[in-house]
């Protein structure tokens, strides 16, 4: 009788342990104990939470892709901000007009930076609801099941997808500053990378990578324009200002242990959507705040770097109060989710082809209100960090990429260093 009781208790312990081992992360980052298969298709058993490690905003439908990439493999190369013991991805068909079928997808560590070759022993098959195949309706996204994999901090990942049939326009992010790859046929499992002979400057379909971490306590989501997109940063070097910020988060002793999620779209504005003549400018900050910031996994704080394009790009907004009102609406949306918001001042653009003294006056008026600390919970003064002391309406020469609008790599580093990391935590909301 005693032996039977002990055996029964032992069986219960085994069942409970197994349920924890194969638990999958739910949307709120907890382990819900439901099965996701065995082996590498399981979430890690250790305590922790899901947090976004990399993101790229879906911008538009890629031109000339009415048939999608049928019978081709796309190998996206992305760079993590933090690591973990498991991973999952999000694919988007936001701008598609037909269902997107992915019949095979994998995730692996890159053997070398920006290289399509997978590191030995790291290739993982991805499933969606326990199925290798997923069909994503137009306008929707799909998140994979978790896979067990040791993802390092600041590592390049390879996310490969194969579409067997035509799918319509491809949802993409055009200014990746990173080389990705394409191969003919289903080469999803290929580790050598030799089949991936076509290079691409875009990220296609992939919009997010989450990791399971017991070290990272949340994410900082950055809503921005081309300056956050890092459009003039060195290709393949991960020198956007958000990359430098992630480095600070990982290495500085008293820094919050947050990942950094880049929500930059080149040409993006607070108030106005991109038009059919400029689709790559993306939807306005106001219309994508929920999608690109508030829905980010594990987000704890928000940084907003936007408003300059509202002034520079037609139709030019010369009323500073309207731009500020848009910024207030973004803050209100974040506060409704209990998120702290740091706002960046608008950077100099003297010498740029779009420069006009009256437009710069609008920029200065917006900055004056931002510095008043009545819009955001805290302010990062990007303008002060980048401007030339001898000519304050221009970028410091060492921080100028050459177009007099976008920073150089050194300028992007200066932006990251200008942010007081303590501003990302604590404090009461701004009195707006």
Secondary structure by P-SEA (a helix, b strand, c coil): caaaaaaaaaaaaaaaaaaaaaccccccccccccccccccccccccbbbbbbcccccccccccccccccccbbbbbbbbbccccccccbbbbcccccccccccccbbbbbccccccccccccbbbbbcccccbbbbcccbbbbbcccccccccbbbbbbbbbbccccccccccccccbbbbccccccccccccccccccccccccccccccccccccbbbbbbbccccccccccccccccaaaaaaaaaaccccccbbbbbbbcccccccccccccccccccccccccccccccccccccbbbbbccccccccccccccaaaaaaaaaaaaaaaaaabbbbbbbccccccccccccaaaaaaaaaaaaaaacccccccccccccccccccccccccccccccccccccaaaaaaaaaacccccccccccccc
